[in-house]
Amino acid sequence: MPKGVKIGFPFRPDIEEDMKLFYNSLNEKDQRHYAALEAKKLCHGGITYIAELFNCARPTIYEGLDDIKKKTC
């Protein structure tokens, strides 16, 4: 692995920009689900990181996680 390359998060700035562009193109329900899935991938600290990245509330991400768990997408 090249020196200075991090595994995990935060994502590289160019990836973050692509994620934000995609997130902003979605409707509210899909934003909630996308944010939840991204946070779930990151484990500890993921909800806070994604909430800050997408400028959304943490409860929104929790709601998305609940939707996914209940399969009410």
C-alpha positions as CSV (number, residue, x, y, z in Angstrom):
1,M,0.0,0.0,0.0
2,P,1.4,3.4,-0.9
3,K,2.6,5.6,1.9
4,G,-0.1,8.0,3.1
5,V,-3.1,6.0,1.8
6,K,-5.7,5.5,4.4
7,I,-8.1,2.6,4.5
8,G,-11.7,3.4,5.6
9,F,-12.8,6.9,6.1
10,P,-12.8,9.8,5.8
11,F,-13.1,9.2,2.1
12,R,-10.9,11.1,-0.3
13,P,-12.3,14.6,-1.1
14,D,-13.1,13.7,-4.7
15,I,-15.1,10.7,-3.6
16,E,-16.9,12.8,-1.0
17,E,-17.9,15.3,-3.7
18,D,-19.2,12.5,-5.9
19,M,-21.2,11.0,-2.9
20,K,-22.7,14.5,-2.1
21,L,-23.7,15.0,-5.8
22,F,-25.4,11.7,-5.9
23,Y,-27.1,12.2,-2.5
24,N,-28.4,15.6,-3.6
25,S,-29.9,14.0,-6.8
26,L,-32.1,11.7,-4.8
27,N,-35.5,12.2,-3.3
28,E,-35.9,12.4,0.5
29,K,-36.6,8.7,1.1
30,D,-33.7,7.6,-1.1
31,Q,-31.4,10.1,0.5
32,R,-32.2,8.6,3.9
33,H,-31.6,5.1,2.7
34,Y,-28.4,6.0,0.9
35,A,-27.0,7.8,3.9
36,A,-27.9,4.8,6.1
37,L,-26.2,2.3,3.9
38,E,-23.0,4.4,3.7
39,A,-23.0,4.9,7.5
40,K,-23.5,1.1,8.0
41,K,-20.5,0.3,5.9
42,L,-18.3,2.5,8.1
43,C,-19.3,1.0,11.5
44,H,-18.1,3.1,14.5
45,G,-18.3,6.8,13.8
46,G,-20.0,6.2,10.5
47,I,-23.3,7.9,11.3
48,T,-21.7,11.1,12.5
49,Y,-19.3,11.2,9.5
50,I,-22.1,10.7,7.0
51,A,-24.5,13.1,8.7
52,E,-21.8,15.8,8.5
53,L,-20.9,14.9,5.0
54,F,-24.5,15.1,3.7
55,N,-25.5,17.8,6.1
56,C,-28.4,15.7,7.4
57,A,-29.6,14.9,10.9
58,R,-28.4,11.8,12.7
59,P,-32.0,10.7,13.4
60,T,-32.6,10.7,9.6
61,I,-29.8,8.1,9.3
62,Y,-31.2,6.1,12.2
63,E,-34.6,6.2,10.5
64,G,-33.1,4.9,7.2
65,L,-31.3,2.1,9.1
66,D,-34.7,1.2,10.7
67,D,-36.4,1.3,7.2
68,I,-33.8,-1.0,5.8
69,K,-33.9,-3.4,8.8
70,K,-37.7,-3.6,8.5
71,K,-37.5,-3.8,4.7
72,T,-39.9,-0.9,4.3
73,C,-38.0,0.8,1.5
